[in-house]
Amino acid sequence: MAKGPAACALRMDTVSGDLHAEGLTGQQRYITVSGDLFLAGLAGDVSTSAVSGDVTLRADAELGVHANSVSGDISVAAPSLRSVRS
């Protein structure tokens, strides 16, 4: 488990692994090949890309989303969405 400032800019990539993150509010980018993304307690701008994996985004504040998945589901829950792209 890694810890850092909640508002930091972050990019995480993985192959054959799941990504889990919580409580981040800065500009975020997540990429996975053959793994699921589960992100909770989000705010800010989030960009995700998954190949053969599901993307689950749970926000506590306004969210800007750019999400895509080649073979998987995308689920987003937020109090409000500033922008949505897929």
SELUM-693100 format. One record per residue: residue in one letter; chain; x, y, z of N, C-alpha, C in turn. Coordinates in steps of 0.02 Angstrom, whole numbers, plus 50000, padded with zeros to 5 digits. Example, Ala and Ser with C-alpha at 12.3 -4.5 7.8 and 13.67 -1.06 7.14 Angstrom:
! residues 2
+------+-------+-------+-------+-------+-------+-------+-------+-------+-------+-------+
: resn : chain :   n_u :   n_v :   n_w :  ca_u :  ca_v :  ca_w :   c_u :   c_v :   c_w :
+------+-------+-------+-------+-------+-------+-------+-------+-------+-------+-------+
:    A :     A : 50660 : 49716 : 50390 : 50615 : 49775 : 50390 : 50660 : 49835 : 50390 :
:    S :     A : 50642 : 49888 : 50354 : 50684 : 49947 : 50357 : 50645 : 50002 : 50394 :
+------+-------+-------+-------+-------+-------+-------+-------+-------+-------+-------+
***
This chain:
! residues 86
+------+-------+-------+-------+-------+-------+-------+-------+-------+-------+-------+
: resn : chain :   n_u :   n_v :   n_w :  ca_u :  ca_v :  ca_w :   c_u :   c_v :   c_w :
+------+-------+-------+-------+-------+-------+-------+-------+-------+-------+-------+
:    M :     A : 50042 : 49942 : 50000 : 50000 : 50000 : 50000 : 50045 : 50062 : 50000 :
:    A :     A : 50030 : 50109 : 49956 : 50067 : 50172 : 49953 : 50022 : 50229 : 49976 :
:    K :     A : 50052 : 50279 : 50007 : 50014 : 50337 : 50029 : 50047 : 50400 : 50001 :
:    G :     A : 50005 : 50450 : 49988 : 50030 : 50514 : 49963 : 49977 : 50567 : 49974 :
:    P :     A : 49992 : 50629 : 49956 : 49943 : 50683 : 49963 : 49881 : 50669 : 49921 :
:    A :     A : 49822 : 50680 : 49949 : 49760 : 50665 : 49913 : 49753 : 50704 : 49849 :
:    A :     A : 49779 : 50765 : 49846 : 49770 : 50808 : 49787 : 49828 : 50802 : 49737 :
:    C :     A : 49872 : 50754 : 49744 : 49929 : 50747 : 49698 : 49905 : 50723 : 49630 :
:    A :     A : 49943 : 50739 : 49578 : 49931 : 50711 : 49512 : 49958 : 50640 : 49513 :
:    L :     A : 49922 : 50593 : 49484 : 49940 : 50523 : 49490 : 49928 : 50486 : 49425 :
:    R :     A : 49976 : 50442 : 49406 : 49967 : 50396 : 49350 : 49989 : 50328 : 49373 :
:    M :     A : 49945 : 50278 : 49364 : 49960 : 50210 : 49382 : 49945 : 50164 : 49323 :
:    D :     A : 49992 : 50119 : 49307 : 49984 : 50071 : 49252 : 49998 : 50001 : 49280 :
:    T :     A : 49961 : 49951 : 49254 : 49974 : 49882 : 49274 : 49955 : 49835 : 49217 :
:    V :     A : 49987 : 49777 : 49217 : 49970 : 49723 : 49171 : 49955 : 49662 : 49214 :
:    S :     A : 49898 : 49631 : 49202 : 49877 : 49572 : 49240 : 49872 : 49586 : 49315 :
:    G :     A : 49845 : 49643 : 49333 : 49835 : 49658 : 49403 : 49777 : 49706 : 49412 :
:    D :     A : 49746 : 49703 : 49470 : 49692 : 49748 : 49487 : 49721 : 49811 : 49519 :
:    L :     A : 49687 : 49868 : 49510 : 49706 : 49931 : 49542 : 49650 : 49953 : 49588 :
:    H :     A : 49668 : 49970 : 49649 : 49621 : 49997 : 49698 : 49651 : 50061 : 49725 :
:    A :     A : 49611 : 50114 : 49728 : 49633 : 50178 : 49756 : 49575 : 50210 : 49793 :
:    E :     A : 49591 : 50247 : 49845 : 49539 : 50281 : 49884 : 49561 : 50350 : 49905 :
:    G :     A : 49512 : 50397 : 49905 : 49521 : 50462 : 49934 : 49564 : 50510 : 49894 :
:    L :     A : 49572 : 50500 : 49829 : 49614 : 50544 : 49789 : 49571 : 50597 : 49754 :
:    T :     A : 49598 : 50658 : 49751 : 49558 : 50714 : 49725 : 49594 : 50753 : 49670 :
:    G :     A : 49655 : 50737 : 49655 : 49693 : 50773 : 49603 : 49679 : 50743 : 49534 :
:    Q :     A : 49717 : 50764 : 49485 : 49712 : 50737 : 49418 : 49740 : 50666 : 49419 :
:    Q :     A : 49699 : 50618 : 49394 : 49717 : 50547 : 49400 : 49710 : 50512 : 49333 :
:    R :     A : 49757 : 50465 : 49319 : 49754 : 50423 : 49259 : 49772 : 50352 : 49279 :
:    Y :     A : 49729 : 50305 : 49261 : 49739 : 50235 : 49277 : 49734 : 50194 : 49213 :
:    I :     A : 49781 : 50148 : 49202 : 49780 : 50104 : 49144 : 49793 : 50033 : 49168 :
:    T :     A : 49751 : 49986 : 49145 : 49762 : 49915 : 49162 : 49747 : 49872 : 49101 :
:    V :     A : 49787 : 49819 : 49094 : 49775 : 49768 : 49044 : 49762 : 49704 : 49082 :
:    S :     A : 49704 : 49675 : 49073 : 49684 : 49614 : 49107 : 49681 : 49623 : 49183 :
:    G :     A : 49645 : 49674 : 49205 : 49635 : 49686 : 49276 : 49578 : 49734 : 49286 :
:    D :     A : 49550 : 49734 : 49346 : 49494 : 49778 : 49363 : 49520 : 49841 : 49398 :
:    L :     A : 49482 : 49896 : 49389 : 49495 : 49959 : 49425 : 49439 : 49971 : 49474 :
:    F :     A : 49455 : 49983 : 49537 : 49406 : 50003 : 49586 : 49432 : 50065 : 49621 :
:    L :     A : 49398 : 50121 : 49611 : 49420 : 50185 : 49637 : 49363 : 50216 : 49677 :
:    A :     A : 49377 : 50233 : 49741 : 49324 : 50258 : 49785 : 49347 : 50323 : 49819 :
:    G :     A : 49297 : 50361 : 49842 : 49313 : 50424 : 49877 : 49345 : 50475 : 49832 :
:    L :     A : 49327 : 50473 : 49768 : 49359 : 50515 : 49717 : 49330 : 50585 : 49713 :
:    A :     A : 49369 : 50630 : 49683 : 49348 : 50697 : 49663 : 49399 : 50719 : 49611 :
:    G :     A : 49383 : 50771 : 49574 : 49430 : 50798 : 49525 : 49419 : 50768 : 49456 :
:    D :     A : 49474 : 50756 : 49420 : 49472 : 50729 : 49352 : 49504 : 50660 : 49351 :
:    V :     A : 49468 : 50611 : 49324 : 49491 : 50542 : 49322 : 49487 : 50516 : 49251 :
:    S :     A : 49542 : 50487 : 49227 : 49545 : 50456 : 49162 : 49564 : 50383 : 49172 :
:    T :     A : 49525 : 50337 : 49143 : 49539 : 50266 : 49150 : 49538 : 50232 : 49083 :
:    S :     A : 49578 : 50179 : 49077 : 49578 : 50137 : 49018 : 49590 : 50065 : 49041 :
:    A :     A : 49546 : 50020 : 49021 : 49552 : 49950 : 49040 : 49541 : 49906 : 48980 :
:    V :     A : 49582 : 49854 : 48974 : 49574 : 49803 : 48923 : 49558 : 49739 : 48961 :
:    S :     A : 49501 : 49710 : 48948 : 49480 : 49649 : 48982 : 49475 : 49659 : 49057 :
:    G :     A : 49440 : 49712 : 49077 : 49430 : 49724 : 49148 : 49373 : 49772 : 49160 :
:    D :     A : 49346 : 49771 : 49219 : 49291 : 49816 : 49238 : 49319 : 49879 : 49272 :
:    V :     A : 49283 : 49935 : 49263 : 49302 : 49999 : 49293 : 49245 : 50020 : 49339 :
:    T :     A : 49260 : 50031 : 49403 : 49211 : 50054 : 49452 : 49237 : 50118 : 49484 :
:    L :     A : 49199 : 50173 : 49476 : 49218 : 50238 : 49504 : 49164 : 50260 : 49553 :
:    R :     A : 49183 : 50277 : 49614 : 49138 : 50301 : 49666 : 49165 : 50367 : 49692 :
:    A :     A : 49129 : 50421 : 49681 : 49153 : 50487 : 49700 : 49114 : 50515 : 49759 :
:    D :     A : 49148 : 50556 : 49799 : 49117 : 50591 : 49855 : 49102 : 50664 : 49837 :
:    A :     A : 49127 : 50687 : 49780 : 49119 : 50757 : 49759 : 49114 : 50757 : 49682 :
:    E :     A : 49108 : 50817 : 49655 : 49102 : 50825 : 49582 : 49160 : 50790 : 49547 :
:    L :     A : 49145 : 50758 : 49490 : 49194 : 50718 : 49455 : 49193 : 50733 : 49380 :
:    G :     A : 49252 : 50737 : 49350 : 49260 : 50738 : 49278 : 49286 : 50669 : 49258 :
:    V :     A : 49254 : 50635 : 49210 : 49271 : 50566 : 49194 : 49286 : 50558 : 49120 :
:    H :     A : 49341 : 50522 : 49106 : 49355 : 50497 : 49039 : 49372 : 50423 : 49050 :
:    A :     A : 49326 : 50379 : 49032 : 49335 : 50308 : 49046 : 49321 : 50266 : 48984 :
:    N :     A : 49362 : 50214 : 48974 : 49347 : 50165 : 48922 : 49370 : 50096 : 48943 :
:    S :     A : 49337 : 50047 : 48915 : 49353 : 49977 : 48928 : 49340 : 49938 : 48864 :
:    V :     A : 49389 : 49898 : 48844 : 49381 : 49859 : 48782 : 49335 : 49800 : 48794 :
:    S :     A : 49342 : 49765 : 48849 : 49301 : 49707 : 48864 : 49285 : 49706 : 48939 :
:    G :     A : 49239 : 49748 : 48959 : 49220 : 49752 : 49029 : 49168 : 49806 : 49040 :
:    D :     A : 49142 : 49809 : 49100 : 49091 : 49858 : 49118 : 49122 : 49920 : 49148 :
:    I :     A : 49086 : 49977 : 49141 : 49106 : 50040 : 49173 : 49047 : 50062 : 49216 :
:    S :     A : 49061 : 50075 : 49280 : 49011 : 50098 : 49327 : 49036 : 50161 : 49361 :
:    V :     A : 48995 : 50214 : 49360 : 49014 : 50278 : 49390 : 48957 : 50302 : 49436 :
:    A :     A : 48974 : 50320 : 49497 : 48926 : 50350 : 49544 : 48959 : 50411 : 49574 :
:    A :     A : 48925 : 50469 : 49568 : 48952 : 50532 : 49594 : 48894 : 50578 : 49609 :
:    P :     A : 48903 : 50625 : 49657 : 48851 : 50674 : 49671 : 48835 : 50716 : 49610 :
:    S :     A : 48887 : 50733 : 49570 : 48877 : 50768 : 49507 : 48936 : 50754 : 49462 :
:    L :     A : 48923 : 50757 : 49396 : 48975 : 50746 : 49346 : 48987 : 50810 : 49308 :
:    R :     A : 49049 : 50834 : 49310 : 49067 : 50895 : 49274 : 49073 : 50880 : 49199 :
:    S :     A : 49100 : 50821 : 49182 : 49107 : 50801 : 49113 : 49112 : 50725 : 49110 :
:    V :     A : 49090 : 50697 : 49053 : 49093 : 50625 : 49042 : 49115 : 50613 : 48970 :
:    R :     A : 49167 : 50572 : 48962 : 49189 : 50550 : 48896 : 49204 : 50476 : 48900 :
:    S :     A : 49189 : 50442 : 48845 : 49206 : 50371 : 48843 : 49233 : 50353 : 48775 :
+------+-------+-------+-------+-------+-------+-------+-------+-------+-------+-------+
***
